[in-house]
Amino acid sequence: MLRKLLAVSITAALALNATNAAAETVSTERHKVSVNTITDKLNKPWGMAFLPSGELLVTEKSGTLRRVTRDGAVSDALSGVPSVVDKSQGGLLDVAVDPNFADNQFVYISYSEADPAGGEGTSTAVMRAKLSDNGLTDGKVIFRGAPKYKSGAHFGSRLVFAPDGHLFITLGDRYSAMDDAQTLDNHHGKVVRIKPDGSVPADNPFVGKDDALPEIWSYGHRNVQGAAIHPTTGKLWTVEHGPKGGDEINIPDAGKNYGWPIATYGVDYDGSIISDETHVEGTVQPHYYWVPSIATSNMIFYTGDQFPAWQGDLLVAALKGSHVARLDLEGDRVMHEETLFEDAVKQRIRDIEQGPDGYIYLITDDRAGQLIQIKPAE
């Protein structure tokens, strides 16, 4: 039934997707690739995830969830999406597919949620729902960031499943509440770890501590908008926005403090000093960082067969400069960085994923947002 509905909705939407720009061939240090815009009919997309069928689920910031085929057909809006606060950096954000989707049909979406009590604040929330014939059903909010806070910035919101089935949710410091990243009585500037039903794993680092929220996995983060699981070690890697400079890659360990804002390699946007320190005792240094900032979004470890010379590399998408940073890894160590696609992609890159075909897919967050496919040049 799901495939039948998909075929109907995609057929109905084909007229909206006449644009399929000619591919551009790009030479990189290790591969010659073809950069092809599959569709530009997405309205400020933010997150994407592949279904087992090979279709994509794509979020649009205004609050719309769509299915998109790899040839660019965009479905009508799916029903069952919760109300979102589409303001500044808030809206409908990431989407993830349950590792056991074939059995349970669960998908997860993160979004900026209004205060249910009627206050002016918002926070990141995560809903789990079943992907049914008509959209999402049986929706349940499994996480609500606390407290609700009056800010339109720094929601974090990337979702990634660990090999043990637990769900990591990355969060932001809400910008003007940056000092909260150093305290454990709130979710600002944290990575949290929960079970897929929203319950707290018993081995979380702060379980049983009166002065800490039990969902917290790590803290001292600014705005974590990228996350991926290392294919060999199974460890979580994250990438977060610095201010003006100081974007960071971290490998968050349970209970560790990653420094923000008492230690940073960046300065504020007006050039003022946030902290005189790049390292404070008791905090963890970034695994890798950028000065100046590249405005990181999401990242993946490439594990496919289409680009053999990139296997094991970390690919970090960037908003600034519209490029992907390829980090050549030896174990965990970054040996070399290459800038990819900066002249071929004309819009800010909001998400990056590896498809089941081994190709690389990008989405851009313009009002005429693009789904871009990277494959070997013929």
C-alpha positions in Angstrom: 0.0 0.0 0.0 2.8 2.4 0.8 4.5 1.9 -2.5 1.1 2.3 -4.3 0.4 5.6 -2.5 3.9 6.8 -3.3 3.4 6.0 -7.0 0.2 8.0 -7.0 1.5 11.0 -5.1 4.7 11.1 -7.2 2.8 10.9 -10.4 0.6 13.8 -9.3 3.6 15.8 -8.5 5.7 15.2 -11.7 4.4 18.4 -13.3 6.0 20.4 -10.5 9.4 18.9 -11.3 10.3 19.8 -14.9 13.6 21.2 -13.8 16.5 18.8 -14.0 19.6 20.8 -14.8 22.4 19.4 -16.9 25.2 17.8 -14.9 28.4 19.6 -14.3 31.7 17.7 -14.3 34.1 18.6 -11.5 37.6 17.4 -11.0 38.8 16.7 -7.4 42.1 15.5 -6.0 41.0 11.9 -6.2 37.9 11.6 -8.3 36.2 13.3 -11.3 32.5 13.6 -10.4 29.2 14.7 -11.9 27.2 17.2 -10.0 23.5 17.0 -11.0 20.6 19.1 -9.7 17.8 16.6 -9.5 15.1 19.1 -8.5 14.9 22.7 -7.4 11.3 22.5 -6.3 11.9 22.3 -2.5 11.1 25.2 -0.2 14.0 25.8 2.2 14.6 22.1 2.9 16.5 21.3 6.1 16.9 17.5 6.6 16.6 14.3 4.6 16.7 10.6 5.2 16.6 7.6 2.9 13.8 5.0 3.3 14.5 1.4 2.6 12.7 1.8 -0.7 15.4 4.3 -1.9 13.0 7.3 -1.7 13.9 10.3 0.5 12.0 11.9 3.2 12.7 15.6 3.1 11.7 18.3 5.7 10.9 21.8 4.6 11.5 24.5 7.3 7.9 25.9 7.1 6.5 22.6 8.4 6.2 20.3 5.4 7.4 16.8 5.0 7.7 15.3 1.5 8.8 12.2 -0.2 11.3 12.7 -3.1 12.5 10.1 -5.5 16.1 10.0 -6.7 14.9 11.2 -10.1 13.5 14.3 -8.6 9.7 13.7 -8.3 8.4 15.5 -5.2 5.2 14.3 -3.4 2.4 16.4 -2.0 2.8 17.4 1.7 2.4 14.4 4.1 -0.2 14.7 6.8 0.4 14.3 10.5 3.3 16.7 10.9 3.1 18.7 14.2 2.8 22.5 14.3 6.2 24.1 14.2 7.4 27.6 14.9 8.8 28.7 11.6 10.8 31.7 12.7 14.4 32.7 12.3 16.4 29.4 12.6 13.4 27.5 13.9 10.9 25.3 12.0 10.7 21.7 10.8 14.3 20.5 11.0 15.7 17.0 10.9 14.2 13.6 10.0 15.5 10.1 10.8 14.3 6.6 9.9 14.2 3.9 12.6 16.9 1.2 12.1 14.0 -1.3 12.3 11.7 0.6 9.9 10.9 -2.5 7.9 9.2 -3.9 11.1 7.8 -0.8 12.8 7.5 2.0 10.2 8.8 4.6 12.7 10.3 7.9 11.6 11.5 10.7 13.8 11.3 14.5 13.2 12.9 17.4 15.1 11.3 20.8 15.2 11.0 24.1 17.1 8.0 23.8 19.3 5.9 26.5 20.9 5.4 26.5 24.7 2.3 24.2 25.3 1.6 26.4 28.4 1.1 29.4 26.1 4.4 31.2 27.0 6.6 33.0 24.4 9.4 30.5 24.5 10.3 27.6 22.2 12.6 24.6 22.3 13.6 21.7 20.2 11.2 18.8 20.3 11.3 15.3 18.7 8.3 13.4 17.6 8.1 9.7 16.7 5.4 8.6 14.3 4.5 5.8 11.9 4.8 6.5 8.2 1.5 5.3 6.8 -0.3 5.5 3.5 -1.6 9.0 4.2 1.4 10.5 6.0 2.3 10.3 9.7 0.1 8.5 12.3 0.3 7.7 16.0 2.6 10.7 16.6 4.2 10.9 20.0 6.5 13.6 21.3 9.4 11.7 22.8 11.6 14.7 23.7 11.1 18.3 24.7 14.0 20.6 25.3 13.9 22.4 28.6 13.4 25.2 29.3 11.2 26.9 26.7 13.2 30.0 25.9 12.5 33.2 23.9 15.0 32.9 21.1 14.8 32.1 17.4 18.3 30.8 17.2 20.4 27.7 17.8 18.1 24.7 17.9 20.7 22.2 16.9 18.3 19.3 16.0 20.3 16.6 14.2 19.1 13.1 14.9 21.3 10.0 14.6 21.0 6.4 15.8 23.8 4.7 17.6 24.6 1.0 16.8 23.0 0.0 20.1 19.7 1.6 19.0 19.8 4.6 21.2 18.9 8.0 19.6 21.3 11.0 19.9 19.7 14.4 19.6 22.0 17.4 19.2 20.9 20.8 20.6 22.0 24.4 20.5 22.7 26.9 23.3 19.8 29.2 22.0 22.4 31.9 21.4 21.6 34.4 24.1 21.5 31.6 26.7 25.1 30.5 25.9 26.1 30.3 29.6 23.5 27.5 30.1 25.8 25.2 28.0 28.0 24.9 31.2 25.2 23.8 33.6 23.4 20.5 33.7 19.9 21.7 34.8 18.8 22.5 31.2 19.2 21.1 27.6 20.9 24.2 26.1 24.2 23.4 24.4 23.9 19.7 25.0 23.9 16.3 23.2 21.2 14.1 24.7 20.8 10.3 24.4 17.4 8.6 24.8 15.8 5.3 23.8 13.5 5.4 20.7 10.4 5.6 23.0 11.8 8.7 24.8 12.9 6.9 28.0 16.3 7.4 29.5 19.0 4.7 29.2 20.1 3.6 32.6 23.8 4.1 31.7 23.5 7.7 30.7 26.3 9.6 32.6 24.1 11.9 34.8 21.3 9.4 35.7 20.6 9.6 39.4 22.2 13.0 39.9 19.9 15.6 41.5 21.5 18.6 39.8 21.5 17.2 36.2 18.9 16.2 33.6 19.3 12.5 33.0 19.0 12.7 29.2 22.3 14.7 28.9 25.1 12.8 27.2 27.7 15.7 26.8 27.7 19.4 27.3 29.5 22.6 26.6 28.4 22.8 23.0 27.3 25.8 21.0 25.0 24.8 18.1 25.5 21.2 17.0 23.9 20.7 13.5 25.8 17.8 12.3 26.2 14.2 13.6 27.3 10.9 12.3 28.4 7.5 13.7 31.9 6.3 12.9 31.6 3.2 10.7 34.4 1.3 12.5 34.4 2.5 16.1 30.6 3.1 16.4 31.3 6.4 18.2 29.3 9.5 17.8 31.1 12.4 16.0 29.5 15.9 15.9 30.2 19.2 14.2 29.0 22.5 15.6 28.9 26.1 14.6 31.4 28.4 16.3 30.7 32.1 16.4 33.1 34.0 14.1 35.6 31.2 13.7 35.9 28.1 15.8 33.6 25.6 14.1 34.4 22.3 15.8 34.4 18.6 15.2 34.0 16.7 18.5 33.8 13.0 19.4 31.5 13.4 22.4 32.1 11.0 25.3 29.7 10.4 28.1 29.6 13.2 30.7 32.4 15.3 29.1 32.4 19.1 28.8 33.4 20.5 25.4 34.1 24.0 26.6 31.6 26.4 25.2 31.5 29.3 26.0 34.4 29.4 28.5 36.8 28.1 25.9 36.5 28.8 22.1 38.7 29.4 19.1 36.2 32.0 17.8 35.2 35.6 18.6 31.7 37.2 18.6 30.3 38.4 15.4 31.1 42.0 16.2 34.7 41.0 16.9 34.4 41.2 20.7 36.1 38.5 22.9 33.8 35.8 24.2 36.6 34.0 26.1 40.3 34.7 26.4 40.8 30.9 26.7 41.0 28.3 24.0 41.3 25.6 26.6 40.1 25.4 30.2 41.1 22.6 32.6 38.3 20.0 32.8 37.1 20.6 29.2 37.9 18.7 26.0 39.6 20.3 23.1 37.9 20.0 19.7 39.1 17.1 17.6 39.4 19.5 14.7 38.3 23.1 14.1 38.1 25.9 11.5 39.3 29.5 11.8 37.7 31.2 9.9 34.3 29.5 10.2 32.9 27.6 7.3 29.4 27.5 8.8 29.1 23.7 9.1 25.8 21.9 8.6 25.7 18.1 8.5 28.3 15.4 7.9 28.8 11.8 6.8 31.5 9.2 6.8 31.6 7.9 3.2 31.4 4.1 3.1 30.2 3.4 -0.4 31.8 1.8 -3.5 31.2 4.6 -6.0 34.1 6.7 -4.7 36.7 4.2 -3.5 39.4 6.8 -2.8 37.0 8.6 -0.4 36.1 5.5 1.6 36.4 6.2 5.3 36.7 10.0 4.8 34.6 12.5 6.7 32.5 14.8 4.4 31.3 18.0 6.2 28.8 20.2 4.4 29.1 23.9 4.7 26.7 26.8 4.4 29.4 29.4 3.9 31.0 29.0 0.5 28.5 26.3 -0.5 31.0 23.5 -0.4 31.8 20.2 1.2 35.0 19.7 3.3 36.6 16.3 2.7 38.7 15.3 5.7 41.1 12.5 4.9 41.3 10.4 8.0 44.0 8.0 9.3 42.2 6.3 12.1 40.6 9.3 13.9 43.3 11.7 12.9 42.6 14.3 10.2 45.5 14.2 7.8 44.3 16.5 5.0 41.4 18.7 4.0 40.1 19.2 0.5 37.3 21.7 -0.5 34.8 20.1 -2.9 32.0 21.5 -5.2 32.4 25.2 -4.2 32.0 26.4 -7.8 29.4 23.8 -8.8 26.9 24.4 -6.0 25.4 27.9 -5.9 23.4 27.7 -2.7 24.1 27.0 1.0 24.3 23.2 1.7 22.1 22.3 4.5 22.3 18.5 4.6 24.5 15.7 3.1 23.6 12.0 2.9 25.0 8.9 1.3 22.4 7.1 -0.8 21.9 3.3 -1.0 23.4 3.5 -4.5 26.6 4.9 -3.0 26.2 8.3 -4.5 26.3 11.5 -2.4 23.2 13.7 -2.0 23.0 17.3 -1.0 20.1 19.6 -0.2 20.3 23.4 -0.3 18.2 25.7 1.9 17.0 28.2 -0.6 13.4 28.9 -1.4 14.1 27.1 -4.6 16.0 24.5 -2.7 17.8 21.8 -4.6 18.4 18.1 -4.3 21.8 17.5 -5.8 23.3 14.1 -6.7 27.1 13.5 -6.8 28.2 10.5 -8.8 31.3 9.5 -10.8 31.7 11.3 -14.0 31.2 9.1 -17.1 
